[in-house]
Amino acid sequence: MDAMTKRKTVGLALGSGGTRGCAHVGVIKALVENNIPIDYISGCSIGAWVAACYGLYRNVNVLAEYTVGSRWEKFYSFLEAGRSGGIIKGDRMEKLLDEWLQHKTFEDLKIPVKMISVDLVKGERVILDSGPLGSAVRRSMSIPALFKPVQDGERILVDGGVADPVPDGIVRDMGADVVVAVNLDDFQKATWFNKESLSIKSIVARTAEISRHHLAEYSLTDADVVIRPPVMKYTQWREYFWREQGSNIEKAGYDATLDKILEIKTLIAQSS
């Protein structure tokens, strides 16, 4: 391919956000439908799962089936009490992820992927890019207190969102010319927060929401385009499991991406 026909490469950075990660499915769907190439993917927490699943199958329908659908399979995998370190042990969850990923490794991926975790011992970000995909996803999405941390040699690994919720710099380092980042922690005025009736629970929840927003914004240093789906209202797991809001979250990601398509295509088309 000569210099006249060589296109710019595109990296997709998928942020953390729990069940709001269904928006990532809509993002990828919109990119694919508009012929935006995805050459590299980085992911954190739920973004790590989406990165692994799409990177392996390169199929939006399969991604949607496992991410937006399959709610009860996930729910039952959580019914494994952790004796210490977290409410949920996490072994069942890893087994389910490994099955969905066909026991594949990073070497089997169709699109290069890197994931982010955090070592509690050294307080450092850990890049996951080798070995079994299911194990790596578990390490990236082990939300502190909810899931038991993963012992990995001398390291104790938890959710990558603790340090780098939107790992846009990773796909830049992988070789992406254009970096598209998806931030699921975009700050919005909390309609649920009642300043007239303060409770400890509401104060802690709102504080965590604000902290996640500012940490995500701080980490967005390498993105050329940032997609911010309006999904902060979907803050509770019950929205996904019992109110079946996964499709609405997916659509929010899809619509937010459509608003950025022209900007992304313009960046890809620009000469180096």
C-alpha distance (Angstrom), angle and dihedral (degrees) to the residues before:
residue distance angle dihedral
M1 . . .
D2 3.80 . .
A3 3.79 128.1 .
M4 3.81 91.7 -97.9
T5 3.80 94.3 59.0
K6 3.80 102.6 30.9
R7 3.79 111.2 113.0
K8 3.76 129.2 -152.5
T9 3.79 117.0 -96.2
V10 3.79 121.0 -120.3
G11 3.79 127.4 -141.0
L12 3.80 122.7 -164.3
A13 3.82 119.1 -153.5
L14 3.81 112.6 -163.2
G15 3.79 116.6 -160.4
S16 3.78 133.6 -145.8
G17 3.79 122.4 -97.6
G18 3.79 114.1 131.4
T19 3.79 114.9 -125.2
R20 3.80 89.0 -4.1
G21 3.80 83.0 77.9
C22 3.81 87.6 87.9
A23 3.81 82.5 84.7
H24 3.82 88.3 69.3
V25 3.80 88.4 65.6
G26 3.80 90.0 57.0
V27 3.79 90.9 46.9
I28 3.79 93.0 54.1
K29 3.79 92.2 43.0
A30 3.81 91.2 54.8
L31 3.81 92.4 46.8
V32 3.81 92.6 49.9
E33 3.80 93.8 46.5
N34 3.79 89.5 52.6
N35 3.80 94.4 47.7
I36 3.80 95.0 -112.3
P37 3.81 107.3 156.6
I38 3.80 120.2 -130.6
D39 3.79 109.3 -153.3
Y40 3.80 101.3 161.8
I41 3.80 134.2 18.6
S42 3.79 131.6 -164.3
G43 3.76 122.3 -174.9
C44 3.76 142.6 -173.3
S45 3.82 124.8 -159.9
I46 3.83 107.3 -39.6
G47 3.79 85.6 6.4
A48 3.81 88.1 60.6
W49 3.80 90.3 55.8
V50 3.81 92.6 49.3
A51 3.81 90.7 46.1
A52 3.81 92.2 51.6
C53 3.80 95.0 44.6
Y54 3.79 96.7 46.7
G55 3.79 92.8 37.5
L56 3.80 89.7 55.6
Y57 3.80 101.9 40.3
R58 3.82 101.8 22.1
N59 3.80 84.8 -153.3
V60 3.81 122.1 123.3
N61 3.81 93.5 -160.3
V62 3.79 92.7 56.0
L63 3.81 89.7 45.6
A64 3.81 91.3 51.9
E65 3.81 92.7 46.7
Y66 3.79 93.3 55.9
T67 3.81 98.5 34.3
V68 3.80 107.3 35.9
G69 3.80 94.3 23.9
S70 3.81 131.2 37.9
R71 3.80 89.1 68.5
W72 3.77 97.9 155.5
E73 3.79 95.3 46.2
K74 3.80 86.9 59.1
F75 3.80 93.0 43.8
Y76 3.80 93.3 53.2
S77 3.81 91.1 46.9
F78 3.81 87.2 60.2
L79 3.82 92.1 57.5
E80 3.78 93.4 93.7
A81 3.77 113.1 103.6
G82 3.78 117.9 -140.2
R83 3.79 114.1 -136.2
S84 3.78 92.4 -149.7
G85 3.78 139.1 -2.2
G86 3.80 96.7 31.7
I87 3.79 145.3 17.3
I88 3.82 91.5 -114.8
K89 3.80 121.1 46.0
G90 3.81 95.0 -149.9
D91 3.82 102.6 -146.4
R92 3.81 93.3 109.4
M93 3.77 90.6 47.7
E94 3.80 91.6 52.3
K95 3.81 90.7 48.7
L96 3.81 90.6 52.7
L97 3.81 92.5 47.5
D98 3.79 90.4 48.0
E99 3.80 91.1 52.0
W100 3.80 92.5 48.8
L101 3.79 89.0 49.6
Q102 3.82 91.0 48.7
H103 3.81 92.3 -120.4
K104 3.80 88.8 -71.7
T105 3.80 128.5 156.8
F106 3.80 134.3 -141.2
E107 3.79 88.1 -92.5
D108 3.83 89.7 64.8
L109 3.80 95.7 56.8
K110 3.80 120.4 119.7
I111 3.82 90.2 -154.4
P112 3.84 120.5 37.9
V113 3.81 111.3 -107.5
K114 3.78 135.7 -173.2
M115 3.81 126.1 -175.0
I116 3.78 134.5 -160.3
S117 3.79 130.4 -130.9
V118 3.82 132.5 161.8
D119 3.80 128.9 -126.2
L120 3.81 110.4 -137.6
V121 3.81 91.7 -160.3
K122 3.81 98.5 58.0
G123 3.78 96.6 19.5
E124 3.79 89.8 -128.2
R125 3.77 134.5 137.5
V126 3.81 112.7 -109.7
I127 3.81 122.3 -152.6
L128 3.81 113.7 -144.8
D129 3.80 114.3 -156.7
S130 3.80 108.5 137.4
G131 3.79 140.8 55.3
P132 3.83 129.5 27.9
L133 3.80 114.6 -3.6
G134 3.80 95.4 -143.0
S135 3.80 92.7 55.8
A136 3.79 91.8 48.0
V137 3.80 92.7 50.4
R138 3.78 90.8 51.0
R139 3.80 90.8 51.7
S140 3.79 91.3 50.7
M141 3.81 96.0 47.8
S142 3.81 102.7 40.6
I143 3.80 96.1 124.8
P144 3.83 108.6 -152.5
A145 3.82 114.3 -102.0
L146 3.82 91.8 4.4
F147 3.82 96.0 65.0
K148 3.79 126.1 30.0
P149 3.84 110.6 -109.0
V150 3.80 116.8 -107.4
Q151 3.80 118.8 -112.9
D152 3.82 107.4 -138.6
G153 3.77 109.5 173.8
E154 3.80 106.1 -68.4
R155 3.79 91.4 -13.6
I156 3.81 129.2 91.0
L157 3.81 106.3 -155.2
V158 3.79 129.4 -156.6
D159 3.80 138.9 164.7
G160 3.81 113.2 -42.3
G161 3.80 90.4 -136.1
V162 3.79 87.8 80.1
A163 3.82 89.4 76.6
D164 3.82 111.1 7.1
P165 3.82 113.2 20.7
V166 3.83 94.9 171.2
P167 3.84 107.7 32.6
D168 3.79 98.6 -162.6
G169 3.79 93.8 145.9
I170 3.79 90.2 62.3
V171 3.80 95.2 63.5
R172 3.80 89.7 43.7
D173 3.80 88.3 56.3
M174 3.81 90.0 46.4
G175 3.81 88.3 62.2
A176 3.79 107.1 -90.3
D177 3.80 115.3 154.6
V178 3.80 92.3 -167.1
V179 3.80 119.0 36.7
V180 3.80 120.2 -158.8
A181 3.81 113.5 -170.6
V182 3.80 128.3 -167.5
N183 3.80 115.7 -150.9
L184 3.81 113.8 -167.6
D185 3.80 92.5 -179.7
D186 3.78 98.0 67.5
F187 3.79 109.0 156.7
Q188 3.78 117.6 -111.3
K189 3.77 133.8 164.5
A190 3.79 105.7 -88.6
T191 3.80 107.9 -119.8
W192 3.79 88.7 -173.5
F193 3.83 94.9 56.0
N194 3.80 111.4 97.9
K195 3.81 110.3 -161.1
E196 3.80 90.1 -172.0
S197 3.79 93.8 59.0
L198 3.79 109.6 38.5
S199 3.78 121.0 -173.5
I200 3.79 130.2 179.2
K201 3.81 89.5 -117.4
S202 3.81 93.7 52.7
I203 3.81 92.9 45.3
V204 3.83 92.5 50.4
A205 3.81 91.8 45.9
R206 3.79 93.8 48.8
T207 3.81 91.9 45.0
A208 3.80 90.9 52.6
E209 3.81 90.2 47.9
I210 3.81 92.2 53.3
S211 3.81 92.3 44.4
R212 3.81 92.2 51.7
H213 3.78 90.7 49.7
H214 3.79 95.0 52.8
L215 3.81 93.6 43.0
A216 3.81 90.2 51.4
E217 3.79 92.2 48.6
Y218 3.79 90.6 48.1
S219 3.80 90.7 53.8
L220 3.83 93.1 51.9
T221 3.78 97.1 91.3
D222 3.82 101.6 122.1
A223 3.80 103.0 40.0
D224 3.80 120.4 116.0
V225 3.80 92.0 -171.0
V226 3.80 126.3 23.2
I227 3.80 120.0 -160.9
R228 3.82 113.6 -158.6
P229 3.81 110.4 -173.3
P230 3.83 111.4 -160.3
V231 3.79 94.7 -117.9
M232 3.79 104.0 125.1
K233 3.81 90.4 106.2
Y234 3.81 88.0 67.0
T235 3.78 93.0 73.6
Q236 3.78 101.9 136.3
W237 3.80 128.4 74.3
R238 3.80 89.2 -135.3
E239 3.80 88.5 66.3
Y240 3.78 86.6 67.2
F241 3.79 103.7 33.2
W242 3.80 102.8 37.9
R243 3.79 105.7 17.8
E244 3.80 95.3 43.2
Q245 3.80 94.0 -133.7
G246 3.80 95.1 151.5
S247 3.81 93.6 102.0
N248 3.81 91.7 50.2
I249 3.80 90.5 50.5
E250 3.80 90.2 48.8
K251 3.81 90.3 51.4
A252 3.81 91.0 51.0
G253 3.81 88.7 57.0
Y254 3.79 91.8 46.0
D255 3.81 94.4 50.6
A256 3.81 93.6 44.8
T257 3.80 89.6 52.7
L258 3.79 93.8 49.6
D259 3.80 87.3 59.5
K260 3.83 89.0 58.9
I261 3.82 100.4 42.3
L262 3.80 96.5 97.0
E263 3.81 91.3 48.0
I264 3.80 91.7 50.7
K265 3.81 93.7 46.8
T266 3.80 90.3 49.3
L267 3.81 91.3 53.5
I268 3.80 92.0 48.2
A269 3.79 91.7 49.3
Q270 3.79 95.1 49.9
S271 3.79 115.3 102.8
S272 3.78 117.3 -113.4
